[in-house]
Amino acid sequence: MSELDPVIHAQARLRVVASLSALGDGDRIAFPRLQELLAMTAGNLSVHLRKLEDAGYVEISKTHRGRTPATLVRLSRRGRLAFEEYTEAIRTLLAPSLPKE
C-alpha cells in the first residue's frame, strides 16, 4: 500500500490542494478568493501555502492589477500529480479487500 503524502494529508492543506485541483490546468486564483472559499485566516492560509510551495505543489506569483498588488495561486504539475496519487492511495485504502483465490 502507498504511503499517504504527509504534505497533502494535513486537513488544511488537503482542502487547499482539493480546491486548487478544481481549477483548469494552469488556471490561477487570487489569494483573497481562495481565503474566502476556504474560510481561513490570511496567516493560516499563508503558512499552508508556504509548505505546499516548498514541496513544489503550488506556484505563487505576485503581480499588480493596476496599482493594487495581487497574489495568485495555482497547483503545479507536480502538485496535481501528487494529489492524483494521494486520492488513489485513499481509494485503495478505503476499497474493500477482495478475497484471494
C-alpha positions as CSV (number, residue, x, y, z in Angstrom):
1,M,0.0,0.0,0.0
2,S,1.2,3.5,-0.8
3,E,2.0,5.9,1.9
4,L,-0.2,9.0,2.2
5,D,1.7,12.1,1.3
6,P,2.2,14.0,4.6
7,V,2.4,17.3,2.9
8,I,-1.1,16.9,1.5
9,H,-2.6,14.8,4.3
10,A,-2.9,17.7,6.8
11,Q,-6.5,18.8,6.8
12,A,-6.0,22.4,5.8
13,R,-3.5,21.6,3.1
14,L,-5.8,18.9,1.7
15,R,-8.6,21.5,1.5
16,V,-6.2,23.9,-0.3
17,V,-5.0,21.3,-2.8
18,A,-8.5,19.9,-3.5
19,S,-9.8,23.4,-4.2
20,L,-6.9,24.2,-6.5
21,S,-7.3,20.9,-8.3
22,A,-10.8,22.0,-9.3
23,L,-9.2,24.8,-11.4
24,G,-8.2,24.1,-15.0
25,D,-4.6,23.2,-15.7
26,G,-2.6,26.4,-15.4
27,D,-5.5,28.5,-14.1
28,R,-4.8,30.7,-11.1
29,I,-6.9,32.0,-8.2
30,A,-6.4,35.2,-6.2
31,F,-5.3,34.7,-2.7
32,P,-8.3,36.6,-1.2
33,R,-10.7,34.5,-3.2
34,L,-9.0,31.2,-2.1
35,Q,-9.1,32.5,1.5
36,E,-12.8,33.2,1.2
37,L,-13.6,29.8,-0.3
38,L,-11.7,28.0,2.4
39,A,-12.8,30.3,5.3
40,M,-9.2,30.5,6.5
41,T,-7.4,33.4,8.0
42,A,-4.7,35.0,5.8
43,G,-2.0,33.9,8.2
44,N,-3.2,30.3,8.3
45,L,-3.6,30.1,4.6
46,S,-0.1,31.7,4.0
47,V,1.6,29.1,6.3
48,H,0.0,26.2,4.5
49,L,0.7,27.7,1.0
50,R,4.3,28.1,2.0
51,K,4.6,24.4,2.9
52,L,2.9,23.4,-0.4
53,E,5.2,25.8,-2.3
54,D,8.3,24.3,-0.5
55,A,7.2,20.9,-1.7
56,G,6.8,22.2,-5.3
57,Y,3.0,21.6,-5.2
58,V,1.8,25.2,-5.7
59,E,3.1,28.1,-7.5
60,I,2.6,31.6,-6.2
61,S,3.0,34.7,-8.3
62,K,2.9,38.3,-7.2
63,T,1.7,40.9,-9.7
64,H,-0.3,44.1,-9.8
65,R,-3.8,44.8,-11.0
66,G,-3.5,48.5,-11.8
67,R,-1.7,49.8,-8.7
68,T,-3.1,47.1,-6.4
69,P,-0.8,44.2,-5.6
70,A,-2.3,40.8,-6.3
71,T,-1.1,37.3,-5.2
72,L,-2.2,34.5,-7.5
73,V,-2.0,30.8,-6.6
74,R,-2.1,27.7,-8.8
75,L,-1.5,24.0,-8.5
76,S,1.7,23.0,-10.2
77,R,2.0,19.9,-12.4
78,R,3.9,18.2,-9.6
79,G,1.1,19.2,-7.2
80,R,-1.6,17.9,-9.5
81,L,0.2,14.6,-9.8
82,A,0.8,14.3,-6.1
83,F,-2.9,15.0,-5.5
84,E,-3.9,12.3,-8.0
85,E,-1.5,9.8,-6.3
86,Y,-2.9,10.8,-2.9
87,T,-6.5,10.3,-4.0
88,E,-5.6,6.9,-5.5
89,A,-3.9,5.9,-2.2
90,I,-7.1,6.9,-0.3
91,R,-9.3,4.9,-2.7
92,T,-7.0,1.9,-2.3
93,L,-7.1,2.3,1.5
94,L,-10.9,2.5,1.6
95,A,-11.6,-0.2,-1.0
96,P,-12.8,-3.4,0.5
97,S,-10.2,-6.1,0.3
98,L,-11.0,-8.8,-2.2
99,P,-10.7,-12.4,-1.1
100,K,-7.6,-14.1,-2.5
101,E,-8.3,-17.2,-4.5
